Amino acid sequence: MYNKNTDKDLLGAGITAALGAGIITSFAVGQGQDIFTALGITVLAALCGIICRQLDIL
């Protein structure tokens, strides 16, 4: 019937997480946050999205 594990789109999960974090961090950079800190947050969010998708947490 319904198999949840048929296709794990890791690239899509990473892009979605990075875009979501990128929107927030771009606002923070506009407010004066360091650009490298913002990029680190974006990369960390993308990695967390990929890991969560791989482990079927979300």
N, C-alpha and C positions, 0 to 999 in steps of 0.2 A: 504494500500500500504506500505509505509515506515513509521514505527513508531520509532522515535528516542529514546523514553523512555522505550523500552521493557526491556533492561537489563543494569543496571548501575553497572559496575564492579568496585567497590570501592577499592578492594584489588589490582587489576591490576593498577589502577590509582595511588595508594599510592606507589606501588613498582616501577613503572616507574619514578615517580617524585623523589623518594629516590635514585634510581640508577643514575639518571641524576645529582642530587645535590651531590651525593657521589663521583662521578668522579671528579668534580670540587673541592670539599672540600678536597679530598685526595691529590690533587696537592698542595692546600694551606697549608696543614699540612706538606707536604714535604718541603715547603718554610719557615716553622717556625711558622705557626699559631697554637694557642692552640687547642688541640684535642676536648675539650668540646665545644668550640665555633663552630668547624666544625660539630660536632654531632648535635648541636642545629640548625644549618642552614639546615642540612639534614632532621631533623624531621619537621622543619617548612615547608620545601618544600613539604614533603610528605603530611602534613596536608592541605596545600594549594591545592595540586593536588586532594585530596579527596573532599574537599569542592567545588572546581570548577566542578568536575565531578558530584557531587550530585546536584548542582544548574544548570547543563547543560550550563555552561559558555563556556567550551571548549569541 
